[in-house]
């Protein structure tokens, strides 16, 4: 069975075609700059030369058509007919309290996703556009929605509620939802498989341009750092993460800012970019810090401190921790952060194997980063959200 995975953003679509008999990616690529100037399309296919063209795509429907046409084209394609695609799995950002797991899409599901657009205004509308486009181009082919928030729906109320007047939760469902759920679920399952146990207390660290940390107890999410939106938690590429809420009205008054302007500052001008004033790319920070840039060294120390604080806090909340998992672009490829965090966690019995830690980067392999005597295991597990989406899709449409 072949499953197409679609991740539709505001101006892009990432896609993968996966053969679920072998779990191998047959083709993958991206439609970029949809609806704006400078559009381009990329395809990497097994046994084919990489294909890239500059092309304008007016909307997501045109982009989906381009993906499907290319997958079946004699020159660049990998399948003879669209009938070989058994189902389509869609990443959907926000499912609110309506969805605790993945679902086959029907009109009721679409209506529920639309209701959650207020909670995910930058993502949910485009996720829906991708679903509608695939429905139009592939009538009768099952569509499955896999929610970023779904994995976190097992959190207890004392972990997800904010200490605001309770009426705001009742009226507007203001609470912690959490994100990157598909990644946290995938790596926690892989950690259990690597360690040969399911009764584990794990802290999963998804670190990239967007970052979140989750406490996973016996395979279920117990707590997570992101909240109502993906802004809360550890500092990120352009997001400030958790700050004193009183800073917001203070800055609004002093800088004469509108709500939209302060939102833009916190989401798009803060984090690594805000502190460095130059870049949001952690690779630049890593290189600059090595060269002695004190601001970049400060950023590294801030990130390591926050990682240590959240890992320690979640370990305490779960009554212990068996493993800490690093994943995401930074988590997988930055042994420097992992080594510094491991040093901070030595009081918990962490004993890092520095040779393995240095080896565990720019690879698709999974690694145990600690020595056998380490009481808490540190793991590096490359995330695979697309495979997780495909697995859910396969399970639901069998």
C-alpha positions in Angstrom: 0.0 0.0 0.0 1.3 3.4 -1.0 0.4 6.4 1.1 0.9 10.1 0.3 1.7 12.4 3.2 0.9 16.1 2.8 2.1 18.8 5.1 0.5 22.1 3.9 1.8 25.4 5.3 0.8 28.9 4.5 2.8 29.1 1.3 4.2 25.6 0.9 3.4 22.0 0.7 5.9 19.3 1.8 5.0 15.8 0.6 6.2 12.2 0.8 5.1 9.0 -1.0 5.7 6.0 1.2 5.5 2.3 0.4 4.1 0.9 3.7 5.1 -2.7 2.9 8.7 -1.6 3.4 8.2 1.8 5.0 10.5 3.2 2.4 10.1 6.7 1.0 9.6 6.4 -2.8 9.5 10.1 -3.5 9.5 13.4 -1.5 9.7 17.1 -2.2 8.2 20.5 -1.7 6.1 23.1 -3.4 7.4 26.5 -2.2 6.2 30.1 -2.4 2.6 29.1 -3.3 0.6 32.2 -4.3 3.7 34.5 -4.3 6.5 35.4 -6.7 9.4 33.0 -7.1 7.6 29.7 -6.8 9.5 26.5 -7.1 8.9 22.7 -7.1 11.3 20.0 -5.9 11.1 16.2 -6.2 13.6 13.6 -5.0 12.7 10.1 -6.2 14.2 6.7 -5.7 16.3 5.8 -8.8 15.8 9.2 -10.4 17.8 12.4 -10.7 16.6 15.2 -8.5 14.0 17.4 -10.2 13.6 21.1 -9.6 11.7 23.8 -11.6 10.8 27.4 -11.0 7.0 27.6 -11.4 4.2 29.8 -10.2 1.4 28.1 -8.3 -1.6 30.3 -7.7 -3.0 28.3 -4.8 -2.7 25.0 -3.0 -5.0 23.2 -5.4 -2.6 24.0 -8.2 0.3 22.8 -6.1 -1.3 19.5 -5.2 -2.1 19.0 -8.9 1.6 19.6 -9.7 2.6 17.0 -7.1 0.2 14.4 -8.4 1.0 15.1 -12.1 4.8 14.8 -11.4 4.4 11.5 -9.4 2.8 9.9 -12.5 4.9 11.6 -15.2 6.9 9.2 -17.4 10.1 11.2 -17.0 10.1 12.1 -13.3 7.4 10.0 -11.8 7.5 6.8 -9.6 4.0 5.4 -10.1 2.1 4.5 -13.2 -1.3 5.8 -12.0 -2.8 7.7 -9.1 -4.8 4.6 -8.4 -1.6 3.2 -6.7 -2.1 5.8 -3.9 -4.4 4.1 -1.4 -4.8 7.0 1.0 -3.5 10.5 1.9 -2.4 11.5 5.4 -2.5 15.2 6.3 -0.7 16.9 9.1 -3.1 19.2 10.9 -1.8 21.6 13.5 -4.7 22.1 15.9 -7.5 19.7 16.9 -8.4 21.4 20.1 -10.2 19.1 22.6 -12.1 17.5 19.7 -9.5 15.0 18.6 -7.3 12.9 20.8 -6.1 10.8 17.8 -6.0 10.7 14.1 -9.3 10.4 12.1 -10.6 9.7 8.6 -11.8 13.0 7.2 -15.5 13.5 6.5 -17.6 16.7 6.5 -18.0 16.6 10.3 -14.2 16.4 10.8 -13.7 19.3 8.4 -16.3 21.4 10.3 -14.5 20.6 13.5 -11.1 21.5 12.1 -12.6 24.8 10.8 -13.8 25.5 14.4 -10.2 25.1 15.6 -8.9 27.7 13.1 -9.2 30.4 15.8 -6.7 28.4 17.9 -4.4 27.7 14.9 -4.9 30.7 12.5 -1.6 30.4 10.7 -1.8 26.6 10.0 -5.3 25.1 10.2 -6.8 27.0 7.2 -3.9 25.9 5.0 -4.1 22.3 6.3 -7.8 22.3 5.3 -6.9 23.7 1.9 -4.6 20.8 1.3 -7.3 18.3 2.3 -9.8 20.0 0.0 -7.3 20.0 -2.9 -6.6 16.3 -2.5 -10.3 15.5 -2.3 -10.9 17.4 -5.6 -8.0 15.7 -7.4 -8.4 12.2 -5.9 -12.2 11.6 -5.4 -12.9 8.6 -3.4 -9.4 8.2 -2.0 -9.5 8.2 1.9 -8.0 11.3 3.6 -6.8 11.1 7.1 -6.1 14.0 9.5 -3.2 13.6 12.0 -3.1 16.3 14.6 -0.1 17.9 16.2 -2.1 18.3 19.4 -3.6 14.8 19.5 -0.8 13.1 21.5 -1.0 15.7 24.2 -4.7 15.1 25.0 -3.7 12.6 27.7 -2.4 15.3 29.9 -4.2 15.6 33.3 -6.2 18.7 33.9 -3.7 19.9 36.6 -1.1 20.0 33.8 -3.0 21.6 31.0 -5.1 24.2 32.9 -3.9 27.8 33.4 -4.5 29.7 36.6 -6.9 32.1 34.9 -10.5 32.6 35.8 -12.1 29.2 35.1 -14.8 30.7 33.0 -12.3 31.4 30.3 -11.6 27.7 29.9 -15.3 27.0 29.9 -16.1 29.8 27.4 -13.0 29.7 25.1 -11.2 26.5 25.9 -8.1 28.4 26.9 -5.6 25.7 28.1 -2.4 24.0 27.3 -2.6 21.9 24.1 1.0 21.3 23.1 2.4 20.7 19.6 5.0 18.6 17.8 2.9 15.7 19.1 3.5 13.4 16.1 7.3 13.8 16.7 7.1 13.3 20.4 5.0 10.2 19.9 7.3 8.7 17.3 10.5 9.2 19.3 9.0 8.0 22.5 7.8 4.8 20.8 11.3 4.3 19.3 12.9 4.9 22.7 10.7 2.2 24.2 11.7 -0.2 21.4 15.4 0.6 21.9 15.3 0.1 25.6 13.0 -2.9 25.4 10.4 -1.5 27.9 7.1 0.3 27.7 6.8 1.3 31.4 9.2 4.2 30.9 9.4 7.8 32.1 10.9 9.7 29.2 11.6 13.4 28.5 11.5 14.0 24.7 13.2 17.2 23.4 12.2 18.2 19.9 14.7 21.0 19.1 14.6 23.0 15.9 13.5 26.4 14.7 10.4 25.5 16.7 11.2 23.6 19.9 9.2 21.8 22.6 9.8 19.3 25.4 7.4 16.7 26.6 7.1 14.4 29.6 6.0 10.9 28.5 4.9 8.4 31.1 4.1 4.8 30.1 3.7 5.9 26.5 1.3 8.8 27.2 2.0 12.5 27.3 2.0 13.8 30.9 3.0 17.4 30.3 4.6 19.5 27.6 6.1 23.0 27.2 4.1 24.5 24.4 0.7 25.8 25.4 -2.4 27.3 23.8 -0.2 28.2 20.9 3.4 27.1 19.9 4.8 30.3 21.5 5.2 29.0 25.1 8.1 27.0 26.4 11.8 27.0 25.5 13.3 29.9 23.4 13.2 29.1 19.7 14.5 30.5 16.4 12.2 33.5 16.3 9.8 32.8 19.3 10.5 34.1 22.8 9.2 31.1 24.6 7.9 31.6 28.2 8.2 35.1 29.5 6.6 37.1 32.3 3.2 38.0 30.9 3.4 41.5 32.4 6.1 42.2 29.8 3.5 42.3 27.1 1.3 45.2 28.4 4.5 47.0 29.5 6.0 46.9 26.0 2.7 47.7 24.4 2.5 50.9 26.4 6.1 52.0 26.1 6.4 51.2 22.3 2.8 52.1 21.5 2.2 48.6 20.0 -1.1 47.0 18.8 -1.9 43.4 19.8 -0.9 42.2 16.3 2.4 44.1 16.6 3.3 42.6 19.9 2.3 39.2 18.6 4.7 39.6 15.7 7.5 40.6 18.0 7.1 37.5 20.2 6.6 35.0 17.4 8.8 36.4 14.6 11.4 38.8 16.1 12.4 37.1 19.4 14.2 34.0 20.4 17.6 33.4 18.9 17.0 36.1 16.3 15.9 38.6 19.0 18.9 38.0 21.2 21.5 37.8 18.4 19.9 40.6 16.4 21.4 38.9 13.4 20.2 35.3 12.7 17.6 32.8 13.8 19.7 29.8 12.5 21.3 27.8 15.3 24.1 26.7 13.0 25.3 30.3 12.8 25.1 30.5 16.6 27.2 27.4 17.0 29.9 28.6 14.6 30.0 32.1 16.0 30.2 30.8 19.5 33.2 28.7 18.6 34.8 31.8 17.1 34.4 33.7 20.4 31.2 35.7 19.7 30.0 36.5 23.3 26.4 37.1 22.3 26.3 33.8 20.5 27.9 32.1 23.6 25.2 33.7 25.7 22.5 32.2 23.5 24.0 28.7 23.8 24.1 29.1 27.6 20.4 30.3 27.6 19.3 27.3 25.6 21.3 24.8 27.7 20.0 26.3 30.9 16.4 26.1 29.8 16.8 22.6 28.5 18.3 21.5 31.8 15.5 23.3 33.8 12.6 21.7 31.8 14.2 18.2 31.8 14.8 18.4 35.6 11.3 19.7 36.2 9.6 17.0 34.2 11.7 14.4 35.8 10.6 15.6 39.2 6.9 15.8 38.1 7.0 12.2 36.8 8.8 10.9 40.0 11.9 10.1 38.0 13.2 9.6 34.5 14.6 6.6 32.6 15.6 8.3 29.4 16.0 11.7 27.7 15.6 11.8 23.9 17.0 14.5 21.6 15.4 15.0 18.2 14.7 17.6 15.6 17.2 19.5 13.5 19.2 20.9 16.5 18.6 17.9 18.8 19.9 15.5 16.2 22.9 17.5 15.0 24.3 19.5 17.9 26.4 17.3 20.1 27.7 20.4 21.9 24.2 21.1 23.5 23.8 17.4 24.3 27.2 17.3 26.1 26.5 20.4 28.1 23.1 19.2 29.2 24.5 15.8 30.1 27.1 17.5 32.3 24.3 19.4 34.1 22.5 16.1 34.6 25.4 14.2 36.1 23.7 14.5 39.5 20.9 12.3 38.1 23.5 9.6 37.2 24.0 10.5 33.6 27.3 9.3 32.2 27.8 10.5 28.6 29.9 8.6 26.0 31.4 11.5 24.3 32.8 9.5 21.4 29.3 8.2 20.5 27.8 11.7 21.1 30.1 13.2 18.5 29.3 10.4 16.1 25.6 10.9 16.4 24.9 13.7 14.0 23.9 14.1 10.3 22.8 10.5 10.3 19.5 8.6 10.1 20.8 6.1 12.8 19.5 6.0 16.3 22.0 6.1 19.2 22.3 5.5 22.9 24.6 8.4 23.9 25.4 7.2 27.4 27.7 4.6 28.8 26.2 1.3 30.1 26.6 2.4 33.8 24.5 5.6 33.2 21.4 5.5 35.4 19.5 7.7 32.9 19.9 7.0 29.2 20.4 9.8 26.7 19.2 8.9 23.2 19.5 10.6 19.8 16.5 9.5 17.6 16.0 11.1 14.2 12.3 12.1 14.1 10.1 10.8 11.3 6.7 12.6 11.5 5.8 11.6 8.0 6.2 7.9 8.7 4.1 8.3 11.9 1.4 10.1 9.8 1.6 7.3 7.2 1.3 4.6 9.9 -1.8 6.2 11.4 -3.3 6.6 7.9 -2.6 2.9 7.2 -4.2 1.8 10.4 -7.4 3.8 9.9 -8.0 2.8 6.2 -7.0 -0.9 6.3 
